[in-house]
Amino acid sequence: MTSTELSTAERIREKYIAHFGDNTDAKDFRLFRSPGRINLIGEHTDYNNGFVLPASVDKAVYFAISPRTDNQVILHAVDLNETYTFQVEDLSKPDQKWAYFQLGIIEQIYKNGLNIGGFQAAFGGDVPQGAGMSSSAALECCLLFALNEVFNLGLDRFSIVKMSQKAENEYVGVQCGIMDQFASGFGKKEAVIRLDCRSLEYEYFPFPMDEYILVLCNTLVEHSLASSEYNTRRLECEKGVSVLQKNHPEIKSLRDATPALIETYKDEMGDVVYRRCKYMTEEIERVQVACDFLTAGDLISFGKKMYETHQGLQHEYEVSCDELDFLVDQTFDDPSVIGARMMGGGFGGCTINLVKKEGVEAFETKMKKAYYDKFQIELPCYRVQITDGTEEIVLNA
């Protein structure tokens, strides 16, 4: 079997053996997988205590890992062909920033009063970088899940998810919500997860993929507005809440409001804050309605809700961009597409498209040509299946 024919899991296993094969600690290594994620509906709702609807997909991060007899940690980043070695108790930040995620996980283990010994690992994956599929969350969940198994730490899946989020918040310094790690850790094949971002209660809804496939189209752009506008949107939502609280002190976030209530205070909010709050309250409701359609097996109506989300993100929340809007516009007259929208924080990244299986080849060909003709950019397309979450895997030798 040539390297091009190896699965990603097999490739990581082979690289582990090549890198650590002469080491006596290398014999009893184990292999773990943690998937990237998509979000079907529920965008920007997490920091408003709303609902999100993510799923884990068949693009994943893999760790081949074994314990050592000393306190040394050796991390081999397969896709970068770089290695970082340190003592397990030395959590100082290295020059190699890719190691921040792993060190953040070890720090969380210590912060929770647990201990591990040295270990060695080779890791890598096929989650596309910059596509909004949360490769960092997959990496964090995968390593912590692996260390939990290898060192018998006794952590449950929910603890793994929360500690992985904290690693990114506290060590890496990215103030992400919990959705990415949750989707990676709790994914279930052919199901989406409705996560309540206020209570962290969750429920699975069926997402059968016998007739349709999900295709991500990557704009390959990231506009500089992304981070600053994200913070601005949070502040605008908070401003809307403060207006509502003057007459409704029980309202703690936009999760507690309704579209009708937003209309009542439209003038007092002003145009911009009103439109942000209108989108947000409608989107929180939209997730719940969309789940009812999934329960009824009505993917056509679910797809229409995806389009509604994009319209709201484009015109009311204003976090889309020309490239994203162009890609969604191309699907309007395509009978093989029943739903499309931008996915993620905005100002670049991917669109997510719900496409009939028999039409997917023609869809991708058409989208690639149209995008290149308009922007002179080659459009990557990723077909994704919904899979189980973080797990140990066993490959045949």
C-alpha positions, 0 to 999 in steps of 0.5 A: 500500500502506498502512502497515498492509499493509506487512510489518515489513521494508518498514516499516523500509525506508520509515522509513529512507528517510523519516529519512535520504532527504536524506542523500547517505550513504543511497543504498546501504543494506542490510537485515538480519533477525534472529529472536526465539527460542522454546525447546521443551524444556530450561528452566534447563538452560543454567547447569547445562551441559545441553542446550537445544532452541531455534528461531528464529521469524518474529518478528524485528528488522530493521536498514536500514543504510549506512556514512557518510563520517564517524565519526558513528553515527546510530541511529533507533529506529523503534518508539520514534521516537527517535534517538541520535547519537554518534561511533563511538569514543565508547562512553559510556553514553547516557541512552537505555538502548535504545542500550546494546545497539548500543553494546555491539556496537561495544565488542565490535568494538573489543575484538576488534581490529577497526575500523568507520567511521560508519554510520546505521541505522533499526531495529525489529521485531515481536518482542513485548516481555516475551514471553520471545522474546529481542528483545535477542539478536535486535537484537545479532545483527542489528547485528553481522551487518550491520556485519560485512557492511557493513565486511567484518570477516571474522567467522564466525557463531559469533564473531558469536553469542559477541560478541553475548552478551558485549555483553549481559554486559559493556556492558548488564550482563545475565548471559545465557547463550548460548542466545538469541544462538545460536538467533537466529544459527543458526536453520534453517527447520522445525528445532530446535537441540539445543545442548550448553551445555557444549561448544557443539556443536549439531545440528539436528532436524526440526520439520515444521509442516505439521499443527501450529502453535506458539502462544504465550499471553502472561500479560502478568504478570511477578512480582517474584520472577523475578530473585531466584528465578533466582539462588536456583535457581542456588545451589540447583543448586550446593549439590546439586553440592557434596553429590554432589562429596563422593563423586563429585569428578568431577562438575562440574555437574548435567550430570554427574549422573543422576536415579538418583544424585540419589535416592541423596543425597536425604536429604543434600540436603534436600527443596528442593535434592533437588527442584531437582536431580531436575527438572534431571537429568530435564530434561537427559535429557528434551531428548535423549529428545525429540530422538529423538521428532523424529527418528522424526517422533513429535510426539505423544510430543514434546508429552507431554515438553513437559507433563512439563517444565511439571510439573517446573517447576511442582512441583519447580523451582517457577518457575511461577505461577498464570497460567501453570499456569492456561493449561497446565491449560486445554489438558488436555482440548483434543484439538487441543493435543498439548503445552503448557508455560511457556517461559522463566525463569518467574513470568510470560511465555508458555506455548508450545502445540503445536496442530493447525492446524485447531483453532487458531482455536477454541483461541485463542478458548477460551484468551482467554475463559478467561483473561479470565474468571479474571484480567480480562486480555486474552490476546495469542496469537502464532502462530509459524513456525520460520524461518532465522536472522540474514540479509540480505534483499532486498525488491522495490522 
